Amino acid sequence: MSADQNLFSVFQQSFPEDLQTAFITTEAGDTVSYGDMLKQSAQLANYFVSLGLKKGDRIAVQVDKSPFALMTYLAALRAGLIYLPLNTGYRLAELEYFFNDAEPSLVLCREGDQNALQPLLPDGIPIETLTATGEGSLAEKSKTVTTEFETVPCEGDELAAILYTSGTTGRPKGAMLSHKNLASNALVLKELWGFTADDVLLHALPIFHVHGLFVGCHCVLASGASMIFLPSFDVEKIEQRLPQSTVMMGVPTFYTRLLADENFTADMCSNMRLFISGSAPMLAETHHQFHNRIGQWILERYGMTETGMLVSNPLEGERRAGMVGFPLPGVDVQVVDGNNIPVAIDEVGSIQVKGDNVFQGYWQMPEKTAEEFTDDGYFITGDQGKVSEDGYISIVGRAKDMIITGGYNVYPKEVEQVLDDLAGIKETAVIGVPDTDFGEAVVAVIVGDGSEELKADSIIQQTKQQLASYKVPKTIHFVEELPRNTMGKVQKQLLREEYK
């Protein structure tokens, strides 16, 4: 790595010599070359600087997936800005919190959203727009700007991005990720998963998330490879493009939906060297069904917003169903008991990690950051796991009752707070139950206060106005009271059993 540890500079060392090489091929078949990417990201970086943005300023982005949206991320890196990707499902109340907390110097949104967002920002903070087809005010204003830009040098520990994770208390936390955090993870994954300039990644993930942005795009950039960039996951469109691809990354839902289609065959996957799954646990049944149908084992791995990838099944060697594999090179993983002492083989404990990939802490939350690290510098993931005799790690549960639905994290407390504020509701318990499509479905168990008749459809509609759709309960059950232990704590395990 050169003295300049800006993540973009690190990637640039692996770009192909021939800059006409395809970087992105769109759903429509259009190509964005590496040369195009260098020019577009330079124009955008220059435009950001012309607005008065300087190194360390935040740019908050809530737009639909497109090649141009990815260019804004690369431009932010080049200009030394801190990129803040926001889930396209977030509602105004959620966005207001993020804007107040991160204090962005520029907001980029979908066309038509700017009027609703403007009142959430202090006077003078500019808002630009971008459409799914790469139009809007940002595209218009940046296209006449010069295509020359010298990437701003950065130290490894300077921030490249802030990603918000829902808090168990309902208050989201901004995970601060540095250039070194992201670069170290990208370079390790490139080697571990065998990425070369000849690879073509089939990309159908969102790019406001670690998986799609930092795992998918970074593996491509770090190896000078290319990708087929689909706006979202669609079985038919995936099947059409598998023959031109070599690698696919997805959440378990992608694979269950492919397997549900009888047209999905081994023949269409003959060019594919690797299928990767993450963001949620994959059922062993899916793993075996895929192997029986396609003749390949899916490579399952484990990571989180605060750390990027931590653990992976091997590229060469046995990929075990229900296990996430071995710690990545340079990543130290330990499984400990309540006294921080490593547990025995096959015993369940708390997973803790250390390495260059581990984030810098939570934005504006020094006390919370301190709580999440041990005295000897390990990050406490909050996940429970165990290690087999031959070193394979498996995740057995989540200490904080987090629900993972379709690859997205949902913290029950956040949903419960919204439900508890609705008229007629006394108390709630939100749980995850197994779901063949999403991995887990969000379910709410509700106790009424008797003041009015409660209807599930109405509650769901009201919740949709305040929360991203993936957080909204798919099913609601009404009960007289919630089961509690002697300490008064709601026994969610009993509810999961009852409603699974």
FIPA-739484 format. One record per residue (C-alpha): residue in one letter; z, x, y; residue number from 1. Coordinates in steps of 0.05 Angstrom, whole numbers, padded with zeros to 5 digits. Layout:
BEGIN
{atom "A" {Z X Y} NUM}
...
REM end
This chain:
BEGIN
{atom "M" {00000 00000 00000} 1}
{atom "S" {-00018 00026 00069} 2}
{atom "A" {00032 00035 00125} 3}
{atom "D" {00009 -00033 00150} 4}
{atom "Q" {00040 -00082 00101} 5}
{atom "N" {00007 -00145 00131} 6}
{atom "L" {-00010 -00187 00070} 7}
{atom "F" {-00082 -00195 00094} 8}
{atom "S" {-00090 -00119 00100} 9}
{atom "V" {-00064 -00113 00029} 10}
{atom "F" {-00115 -00163 00004} 11}
{atom "Q" {-00172 -00132 00043} 12}
{atom "Q" {-00167 -00069 00001} 13}
{atom "S" {-00192 -00110 -00058} 14}
{atom "F" {-00249 -00147 -00023} 15}
{atom "P" {-00318 -00135 -00054} 16}
{atom "E" {-00362 -00082 -00022} 17}
{atom "D" {-00418 -00134 -00017} 18}
{atom "L" {-00389 -00184 00032} 19}
{atom "Q" {-00442 -00235 00013} 20}
{atom "T" {-00403 -00245 -00052} 21}
{atom "A" {-00378 -00316 -00058} 22}
{atom "F" {-00305 -00327 -00041} 23}
{atom "I" {-00305 -00403 -00044} 24}
{atom "T" {-00354 -00452 -00074} 25}
{atom "T" {-00341 -00523 -00050} 26}
{atom "E" {-00346 -00589 -00088} 27}
{atom "A" {-00414 -00600 -00054} 28}
{atom "G" {-00438 -00532 -00078} 29}
{atom "D" {-00435 -00497 -00010} 30}
{atom "T" {-00412 -00424 -00010} 31}
{atom "V" {-00364 -00388 00036} 32}
{atom "S" {-00374 -00313 00026} 33}
{atom "Y" {-00323 -00259 00037} 34}
{atom "G" {-00362 -00241 00100} 35}
{atom "D" {-00358 -00313 00125} 36}
{atom "M" {-00283 -00313 00111} 37}
{atom "L" {-00273 -00249 00151} 38}
{atom "K" {-00312 -00278 00210} 39}
{atom "Q" {-00280 -00347 00209} 40}
{atom "S" {-00209 -00320 00202} 41}
{atom "A" {-00223 -00271 00260} 42}
{atom "Q" {-00248 -00328 00305} 43}
{atom "L" {-00186 -00370 00289} 44}
{atom "A" {-00139 -00311 00299} 45}
{atom "N" {-00171 -00297 00366} 46}
{atom "Y" {-00164 -00370 00386} 47}
{atom "F" {-00091 -00371 00366} 48}
{atom "V" {-00079 -00309 00409} 49}
{atom "S" {-00117 -00341 00467} 50}
{atom "L" {-00067 -00399 00466} 51}
{atom "G" {-00012 -00348 00480} 52}
{atom "L" {00014 -00345 00408} 53}
{atom "K" {00045 -00278 00391} 54}
{atom "K" {00072 -00243 00329} 55}
{atom "G" {00129 -00282 00297} 56}
{atom "D" {00110 -00350 00328} 57}
{atom "R" {00105 -00408 00279} 58}
{atom "I" {00043 -00450 00265} 59}
{atom "A" {00058 -00516 00230} 60}
{atom "V" {00000 -00544 00189} 61}
{atom "Q" {-00008 -00614 00158} 62}
{atom "V" {-00081 -00623 00141} 63}
{atom "D" {-00124 -00642 00081} 64}
{atom "K" {-00147 -00587 00035} 65}
{atom "S" {-00211 -00553 00055} 66}
{atom "P" {-00240 -00482 00059} 67}
{atom "F" {-00228 -00484 00135} 68}
{atom "A" {-00155 -00502 00124} 69}
{atom "L" {-00148 -00440 00081} 70}
{atom "M" {-00180 -00399 00137} 71}
{atom "T" {-00125 -00422 00184} 72}
{atom "Y" {-00074 -00391 00136} 73}
{atom "L" {-00112 -00326 00132} 74}
{atom "A" {-00120 -00325 00208} 75}
{atom "A" {-00045 -00336 00217} 76}
{atom "L" {-00032 -00276 00172} 77}
{atom "R" {-00082 -00233 00211} 78}
{atom "A" {-00049 -00252 00278} 79}
{atom "G" {00021 -00237 00252} 80}
{atom "L" {00041 -00311 00258} 81}
{atom "I" {00088 -00347 00211} 82}
{atom "Y" {00052 -00401 00172} 83}
{atom "L" {00088 -00467 00158} 84}
{atom "P" {00048 -00510 00109} 85}
{atom "L" {00071 -00583 00106} 86}
{atom "N" {00058 -00632 00049} 87}
{atom "T" {00005 -00683 00071} 88}
{atom "G" {00051 -00738 00045} 89}
{atom "Y" {00108 -00724 00094} 90}
{atom "R" {00125 -00782 00141} 91}
{atom "L" {00143 -00778 00215} 92}
{atom "A" {00219 -00775 00204} 93}
{atom "E" {00209 -00715 00157} 94}
{atom "L" {00161 -00680 00204} 95}
{atom "E" {00208 -00689 00263} 96}
{atom "Y" {00262 -00651 00225} 97}
{atom "F" {00214 -00594 00208} 98}
{atom "F" {00189 -00589 00280} 99}
{atom "N" {00259 -00588 00309} 100}
{atom "D" {00282 -00536 00259} 101}
{atom "A" {00222 -00488 00259} 102}
{atom "E" {00202 -00497 00332} 103}
{atom "P" {00128 -00485 00321} 104}
{atom "S" {00085 -00459 00378} 105}
{atom "L" {00024 -00496 00351} 106}
{atom "V" {00015 -00556 00306} 107}
{atom "L" {-00048 -00569 00266} 108}
{atom "C" {-00057 -00640 00239} 109}
{atom "R" {-00108 -00688 00211} 110}
{atom "E" {-00154 -00723 00261} 111}
{atom "G" {-00120 -00788 00283} 112}
{atom "D" {-00049 -00763 00272} 113}
{atom "Q" {-00041 -00725 00338} 114}
{atom "N" {-00018 -00786 00380} 115}
{atom "A" {00039 -00801 00331} 116}
{atom "L" {00060 -00728 00327} 117}
{atom "Q" {00059 -00711 00402} 118}
{atom "P" {00125 -00747 00418} 119}
{atom "L" {00160 -00706 00364} 120}
{atom "L" {00145 -00641 00401} 121}
{atom "P" {00170 -00610 00466} 122}
{atom "D" {00122 -00615 00525} 123}
{atom "G" {00069 -00561 00525} 124}
{atom "I" {00065 -00549 00450} 125}
{atom "P" {-00009 -00555 00433} 126}
{atom "I" {-00035 -00599 00376} 127}
{atom "E" {-00103 -00585 00345} 128}
{atom "T" {-00139 -00627 00293} 129}
{atom "L" {-00177 -00611 00230} 130}
{atom "T" {-00214 -00658 00182} 131}
{atom "A" {-00225 -00651 00107} 132}
{atom "T" {-00298 -00632 00122} 133}
{atom "G" {-00278 -00575 00170} 134}
{atom "E" {-00289 -00611 00235} 135}
{atom "G" {-00240 -00629 00291} 136}
{atom "S" {-00215 -00596 00355} 137}
{atom "L" {-00195 -00530 00322} 138}
{atom "A" {-00263 -00520 00290} 139}
{atom "E" {-00298 -00539 00354} 140}
{atom "K" {-00257 -00493 00400} 141}
{atom "S" {-00257 -00432 00353} 142}
{atom "K" {-00331 -00430 00335} 143}
{atom "T" {-00353 -00397 00400} 144}
{atom "V" {-00298 -00344 00397} 145}
{atom "T" {-00315 -00272 00378} 146}
{atom "T" {-00317 -00254 00304} 147}
{atom "E" {-00283 -00187 00315} 148}
{atom "F" {-00207 -00183 00306} 149}
{atom "E" {-00162 -00125 00289} 150}
{atom "T" {-00109 -00150 00240} 151}
{atom "V" {-00039 -00144 00271} 152}
{atom "P" {00002 -00090 00233} 153}
{atom "C" {00065 -00118 00201} 154}
{atom "E" {00126 -00088 00167} 155}
{atom "G" {00138 -00112 00096} 156}
{atom "D" {00201 -00151 00114} 157}
{atom "E" {00169 -00189 00172} 158}
{atom "L" {00157 -00262 00157} 159}
{atom "A" {00090 -00288 00134} 160}
{atom "A" {00109 -00360 00118} 161}
{atom "I" {00165 -00411 00117} 162}
{atom "L" {00163 -00464 00063} 163}
{atom "Y" {00212 -00522 00065} 164}
{atom "T" {00248 -00542 00002} 165}
{atom "S" {00286 -00608 -00002} 166}
{atom "G" {00361 -00597 00000} 167}
{atom "T" {00410 -00626 -00049} 168}
{atom "T" {00449 -00651 00011} 169}
{atom "G" {00386 -00684 00038} 170}
{atom "R" {00375 -00630 00091} 171}
{atom "P" {00313 -00589 00075} 172}
{atom "K" {00317 -00514 00078} 173}
{atom "G" {00263 -00467 00104} 174}
{atom "A" {00252 -00411 00054} 175}
{atom "M" {00230 -00348 00093} 176}
{atom "L" {00177 -00308 00056} 177}
{atom "S" {00157 -00239 00080} 178}
{atom "H" {00091 -00202 00074} 179}
{atom "K" {00123 -00157 00022} 180}
{atom "N" {00151 -00217 -00018} 181}
{atom "L" {00082 -00248 -00024} 182}
{atom "A" {00043 -00183 -00033} 183}
{atom "S" {00088 -00157 -00089} 184}
{atom "N" {00081 -00222 -00128} 185}
{atom "A" {00005 -00226 -00118} 186}
{atom "L" {-00007 -00155 -00142} 187}
{atom "V" {00038 -00163 -00203} 188}
{atom "L" {00004 -00229 -00223} 189}
{atom "K" {-00065 -00200 -00214} 190}
{atom "E" {-00049 -00145 -00265} 191}
{atom "L" {-00007 -00188 -00311} 192}
{atom "W" {-00059 -00243 -00318} 193}
{atom "G" {-00118 -00196 -00320} 194}
{atom "F" {-00154 -00219 -00256} 195}
{atom "T" {-00217 -00181 -00238} 196}
{atom "A" {-00274 -00190 -00188} 197}
{atom "D" {-00313 -00226 -00244} 198}
{atom "D" {-00263 -00284 -00247} 199}
{atom "V" {-00277 -00354 -00221} 200}
{atom "L" {-00214 -00395 -00210} 201}
{atom "L" {-00221 -00471 -00216} 202}
{atom "H" {-00176 -00492 -00159} 203}
{atom "A" {-00154 -00566 -00157} 204}
{atom "L" {-00083 -00556 -00131} 205}
{atom "P" {-00058 -00572 -00061} 206}
{atom "I" {-00052 -00513 -00013} 207}
{atom "F" {00014 -00533 00021} 208}
{atom "H" {00051 -00511 -00041} 209}
{atom "V" {00070 -00443 -00072} 210}
{atom "H" {00027 -00457 -00134} 211}
{atom "G" {-00039 -00472 -00100} 212}
{atom "L" {-00033 -00426 -00040} 213}
{atom "F" {00008 -00366 -00061} 214}
{atom "V" {-00007 -00363 -00136} 215}
{atom "G" {-00078 -00390 -00139} 216}
{atom "C" {-00110 -00364 -00075} 217}
{atom "H" {-00071 -00299 -00075} 218}
{atom "C" {-00094 -00279 -00145} 219}
{atom "V" {-00166 -00289 -00122} 220}
{atom "L" {-00157 -00250 -00057} 221}
{atom "A" {-00119 -00194 -00092} 222}
{atom "S" {-00176 -00183 -00142} 223}
{atom "G" {-00238 -00198 -00099} 224}
{atom "A" {-00253 -00257 -00145} 225}
{atom "S" {-00281 -00325 -00126} 226}
{atom "M" {-00259 -00397 -00135} 227}
{atom "I" {-00288 -00466 -00142} 228}
{atom "F" {-00248 -00506 -00090} 229}
{atom "L" {-00239 -00580 -00106} 230}
{atom "P" {-00203 -00625 -00057} 231}
{atom "S" {-00159 -00654 -00112} 232}
{atom "F" {-00154 -00662 -00188} 233}
{atom "D" {-00206 -00707 -00219} 234}
{atom "V" {-00219 -00705 -00294} 235}
{atom "E" {-00294 -00714 -00289} 236}
{atom "K" {-00303 -00662 -00234} 237}
{atom "I" {-00260 -00612 -00271} 238}
{atom "E" {-00301 -00622 -00334} 239}
{atom "Q" {-00366 -00611 -00295} 240}
{atom "R" {-00342 -00544 -00268} 241}
{atom "L" {-00304 -00514 -00327} 242}
{atom "P" {-00369 -00482 -00354} 243}
{atom "Q" {-00376 -00442 -00289} 244}
{atom "S" {-00302 -00421 -00287} 245}
{atom "T" {-00260 -00369 -00323} 246}
{atom "V" {-00188 -00389 -00303} 247}
{atom "M" {-00154 -00455 -00286} 248}
{atom "M" {-00084 -00465 -00257} 249}
{atom "G" {-00051 -00533 -00260} 250}
{atom "V" {00012 -00574 -00268} 251}
{atom "P" {00025 -00606 -00336} 252}
{atom "T" {-00003 -00672 -00311} 253}
{atom "F" {-00072 -00639 -00305} 254}
{atom "Y" {-00071 -00621 -00379} 255}
{atom "T" {-00045 -00689 -00404} 256}
{atom "R" {-00100 -00724 -00364} 257}
{atom "L" {-00154 -00678 -00393} 258}
{atom "L" {-00128 -00689 -00463} 259}
{atom "A" {-00130 -00764 -00453} 260}
{atom "D" {-00205 -00760 -00442} 261}
{atom "E" {-00246 -00756 -00507} 262}
{atom "N" {-00302 -00720 -00469} 263}
{atom "F" {-00257 -00660 -00459} 264}
{atom "T" {-00281 -00610 -00512} 265}
{atom "A" {-00277 -00537 -00532} 266}
{atom "D" {-00351 -00529 -00517} 267}
{atom "M" {-00342 -00541 -00442} 268}
{atom "C" {-00286 -00489 -00442} 269}
{atom "S" {-00325 -00433 -00477} 270}
{atom "N" {-00329 -00392 -00412} 271}
{atom "M" {-00255 -00401 -00398} 272}
{atom "R" {-00210 -00341 -00412} 273}
{atom "L" {-00144 -00370 -00387} 274}
{atom "F" {-00109 -00437 -00373} 275}
{atom "I" {-00043 -00431 -00335} 276}
{atom "S" {00010 -00484 -00325} 277}
{atom "G" {00070 -00487 -00279} 278}
{atom "S" {00110 -00524 -00226} 279}
{atom "A" {00142 -00568 -00280} 280}
{atom "P" {00161 -00561 -00353} 281}
{atom "M" {00105 -00574 -00403} 282}
{atom "L" {00121 -00615 -00465} 283}
{atom "A" {00113 -00576 -00530} 284}
{atom "E" {00070 -00634 -00555} 285}
{atom "T" {00020 -00623 -00498} 286}
{atom "H" {00019 -00548 -00513} 287}
{atom "H" {00001 -00560 -00586} 288}
{atom "Q" {-00049 -00616 -00572} 289}
{atom "F" {-00086 -00570 -00524} 290}
{atom "H" {-00090 -00514 -00575} 291}
{atom "N" {-00114 -00561 -00629} 292}
{atom "R" {-00169 -00589 -00585} 293}
{atom "I" {-00192 -00528 -00545} 294}
{atom "G" {-00169 -00469 -00589} 295}
{atom "Q" {-00131 -00435 -00532} 296}
{atom "W" {-00056 -00433 -00517} 297}
{atom "I" {-00038 -00452 -00446} 298}
{atom "L" {00000 -00396 -00410} 299}
{atom "E" {00064 -00427 -00382} 300}
{atom "R" {00103 -00391 -00328} 301}
{atom "Y" {00164 -00403 -00283} 302}
{atom "G" {00176 -00394 -00209} 303}
{atom "M" {00203 -00428 -00148} 304}
{atom "T" {00191 -00433 -00073} 305}
{atom "E" {00243 -00380 -00056} 306}
{atom "T" {00216 -00328 -00104} 307}
{atom "G" {00144 -00340 -00123} 308}
{atom "M" {00133 -00327 -00197} 309}
{atom "L" {00190 -00298 -00237} 310}
{atom "V" {00174 -00304 -00311} 311}
{atom "S" {00110 -00312 -00351} 312}
{atom "N" {00085 -00318 -00422} 313}
{atom "P" {00042 -00259 -00440} 314}
{atom "L" {-00034 -00254 -00430} 315}
{atom "E" {-00038 -00215 -00495} 316}
{atom "G" {00013 -00239 -00546} 317}
{atom "E" {00047 -00303 -00567} 318}
{atom "R" {00052 -00358 -00515} 319}
{atom "R" {00108 -00402 -00540} 320}
{atom "A" {00112 -00477 -00528} 321}
{atom "G" {00174 -00496 -00490} 322}
{atom "M" {00187 -00425 -00466} 323}
{atom "V" {00166 -00392 -00400} 324}
{atom "G" {00162 -00321 -00427} 325}
{atom "F" {00187 -00254 -00400} 326}
{atom "P" {00209 -00230 -00331} 327}
{atom "L" {00151 -00204 -00289} 328}
{atom "P" {00147 -00128 -00279} 329}
{atom "G" {00195 -00110 -00222} 330}
{atom "V" {00234 -00175 -00228} 331}
{atom "D" {00304 -00172 -00256} 332}
{atom "V" {00328 -00237 -00289} 333}
{atom "Q" {00398 -00249 -00316} 334}
{atom "V" {00430 -00310 -00348} 335}
{atom "V" {00504 -00313 -00333} 336}
{atom "D" {00566 -00357 -00344} 337}
{atom "G" {00611 -00386 -00291} 338}
{atom "N" {00643 -00318 -00280} 339}
{atom "N" {00576 -00283 -00268} 340}
{atom "I" {00580 -00248 -00336} 341}
{atom "P" {00516 -00246 -00377} 342}
{atom "V" {00517 -00296 -00435} 343}
{atom "A" {00501 -00280 -00508} 344}
{atom "I" {00431 -00289 -00539} 345}
{atom "D" {00411 -00363 -00543} 346}
{atom "E" {00470 -00385 -00500} 347}
{atom "V" {00457 -00428 -00439} 348}
{atom "G" {00476 -00401 -00371} 349}
{atom "S" {00456 -00398 -00298} 350}
{atom "I" {00391 -00361 -00282} 351}
{atom "Q" {00396 -00308 -00227} 352}
{atom "V" {00340 -00262 -00202} 353}
{atom "K" {00329 -00200 -00161} 354}
{atom "G" {00264 -00166 -00138} 355}
{atom "D" {00215 -00153 -00082} 356}
{atom "N" {00189 -00224 -00091} 357}
{atom "V" {00256 -00257 -00073} 358}
{atom "F" {00255 -00290 -00004} 359}
{atom "Q" {00291 -00266 00059} 360}
{atom "G" {00337 -00326 00063} 361}
{atom "Y" {00337 -00396 00093} 362}
{atom "W" {00312 -00404 00165} 363}
{atom "Q" {00369 -00415 00214} 364}
{atom "M" {00419 -00421 00156} 365}
{atom "P" {00457 -00356 00147} 366}
{atom "E" {00517 -00390 00113} 367}
{atom "K" {00472 -00426 00063} 368}
{atom "T" {00434 -00361 00050} 369}
{atom "A" {00499 -00324 00036} 370}
{atom "E" {00521 -00379 -00013} 371}
{atom "E" {00457 -00372 -00053} 372}
{atom "F" {00464 -00298 -00067} 373}
{atom "T" {00515 -00261 -00110} 374}
{atom "D" {00554 -00202 -00083} 375}
{atom "D" {00507 -00155 -00121} 376}
{atom "G" {00444 -00186 -00091} 377}
{atom "Y" {00420 -00235 -00144} 378}
{atom "F" {00391 -00302 -00120} 379}
{atom "I" {00423 -00361 -00156} 380}
{atom "T" {00364 -00405 -00176} 381}
{atom "G" {00405 -00467 -00194} 382}
{atom "D" {00367 -00471 -00260} 383}
{atom "Q" {00399 -00466 -00329} 384}
{atom "G" {00366 -00426 -00383} 385}
{atom "K" {00374 -00382 -00444} 386}
{atom "V" {00341 -00320 -00474} 387}
{atom "S" {00318 -00314 -00546} 388}
{atom "E" {00332 -00254 -00590} 389}
{atom "D" {00263 -00226 -00575} 390}
{atom "G" {00268 -00237 -00500} 391}
{atom "Y" {00232 -00303 -00487} 392}
{atom "I" {00265 -00344 -00433} 393}
{atom "S" {00269 -00420 -00435} 394}
{atom "I" {00292 -00468 -00380} 395}
{atom "V" {00339 -00521 -00408} 396}
{atom "G" {00358 -00560 -00346} 397}
{atom "R" {00369 -00560 -00272} 398}
{atom "A" {00440 -00553 -00248} 399}
{atom "K" {00427 -00596 -00187} 400}
{atom "D" {00394 -00657 -00219} 401}
{atom "M" {00327 -00641 -00186} 402}
{atom "I" {00268 -00683 -00209} 403}
{atom "I" {00200 -00651 -00218} 404}
{atom "T" {00145 -00703 -00215} 405}
{atom "G" {00072 -00682 -00219} 406}
{atom "G" {00093 -00611 -00200} 407}
{atom "Y" {00131 -00632 -00137} 408}
{atom "N" {00206 -00624 -00129} 409}
{atom "V" {00247 -00686 -00112} 410}
{atom "Y" {00321 -00680 -00096} 411}
{atom "P" {00356 -00746 -00113} 412}
{atom "K" {00404 -00742 -00054} 413}
{atom "E" {00347 -00745 -00003} 414}
{atom "V" {00319 -00809 -00035} 415}
{atom "E" {00389 -00839 -00043} 416}
{atom "Q" {00404 -00830 00031} 417}
{atom "V" {00341 -00870 00050} 418}
{atom "L" {00357 -00925 -00001} 419}
{atom "D" {00431 -00930 00019} 420}
{atom "D" {00410 -00945 00091} 421}
{atom "L" {00370 -01007 00071} 422}
{atom "A" {00399 -01076 00083} 423}
{atom "G" {00434 -01107 00023} 424}
{atom "I" {00445 -01041 -00015} 425}
{atom "K" {00516 -01017 -00030} 426}
{atom "E" {00501 -00954 -00069} 427}
{atom "T" {00446 -00920 -00109} 428}
{atom "A" {00434 -00867 -00161} 429}
{atom "V" {00365 -00834 -00166} 430}
{atom "I" {00345 -00802 -00232} 431}
{atom "G" {00284 -00773 -00266} 432}
{atom "V" {00261 -00802 -00332} 433}
{atom "P" {00207 -00773 -00379} 434}
{atom "D" {00136 -00794 -00361} 435}
{atom "T" {00074 -00776 -00400} 436}
{atom "D" {00031 -00769 -00338} 437}
{atom "F" {00077 -00739 -00285} 438}
{atom "G" {00127 -00702 -00330} 439}
{atom "E" {00183 -00741 -00297} 440}
{atom "A" {00183 -00807 -00258} 441}
{atom "V" {00230 -00822 -00201} 442}
{atom "V" {00275 -00882 -00218} 443}
{atom "A" {00327 -00915 -00174} 444}
{atom "V" {00388 -00952 -00201} 445}
{atom "I" {00416 -00997 -00146} 446}
{atom "V" {00481 -01036 -00134} 447}
{atom "G" {00474 -01092 -00082} 448}
{atom "D" {00527 -01111 -00032} 449}
{atom "G" {00515 -01186 -00042} 450}
{atom "S" {00491 -01198 00030} 451}
{atom "E" {00420 -01213 00011} 452}
{atom "E" {00372 -01219 -00048} 453}
{atom "L" {00343 -01151 -00066} 454}
{atom "K" {00271 -01145 -00089} 455}
{atom "A" {00242 -01082 -00120} 456}
{atom "D" {00174 -01088 -00087} 457}
{atom "S" {00204 -01095 -00017} 458}
{atom "I" {00251 -01035 -00028} 459}
{atom "I" {00193 -00992 -00052} 460}
{atom "Q" {00151 -01011 00009} 461}
{atom "Q" {00208 -00996 00057} 462}
{atom "T" {00220 -00929 00023} 463}
{atom "K" {00146 -00910 00029} 464}
{atom "Q" {00151 -00915 00104} 465}
{atom "Q" {00203 -00859 00106} 466}
{atom "L" {00187 -00813 00048} 467}
{atom "A" {00127 -00777 00019} 468}
{atom "S" {00097 -00821 -00036} 469}
{atom "Y" {00116 -00773 -00093} 470}
{atom "K" {00190 -00783 -00074} 471}
{atom "V" {00186 -00859 -00076} 472}
{atom "P" {00218 -00891 -00138} 473}
{atom "K" {00166 -00916 -00188} 474}
{atom "T" {00216 -00964 -00219} 475}
{atom "I" {00280 -00997 -00193} 476}
{atom "H" {00337 -01025 -00236} 477}
{atom "F" {00392 -01069 -00208} 478}
{atom "V" {00463 -01062 -00237} 479}
{atom "E" {00532 -01089 -00222} 480}
{atom "E" {00563 -01019 -00219} 481}
{atom "L" {00545 -00947 -00232} 482}
{atom "P" {00577 -00910 -00290} 483}
{atom "R" {00630 -00860 -00267} 484}
{atom "N" {00675 -00808 -00298} 485}
{atom "T" {00750 -00802 -00286} 486}
{atom "M" {00736 -00762 -00222} 487}
{atom "G" {00692 -00818 -00195} 488}
{atom "K" {00628 -00778 -00202} 489}
{atom "V" {00567 -00819 -00222} 490}
{atom "Q" {00546 -00802 -00293} 491}
{atom "K" {00472 -00794 -00284} 492}
{atom "Q" {00463 -00769 -00355} 493}
{atom "L" {00483 -00838 -00380} 494}
{atom "L" {00433 -00870 -00333} 495}
{atom "R" {00378 -00822 -00356} 496}
{atom "E" {00393 -00841 -00428} 497}
{atom "E" {00394 -00916 -00413} 498}
{atom "Y" {00329 -00918 -00374} 499}
{atom "K" {00287 -00864 -00408} 500}
REM end
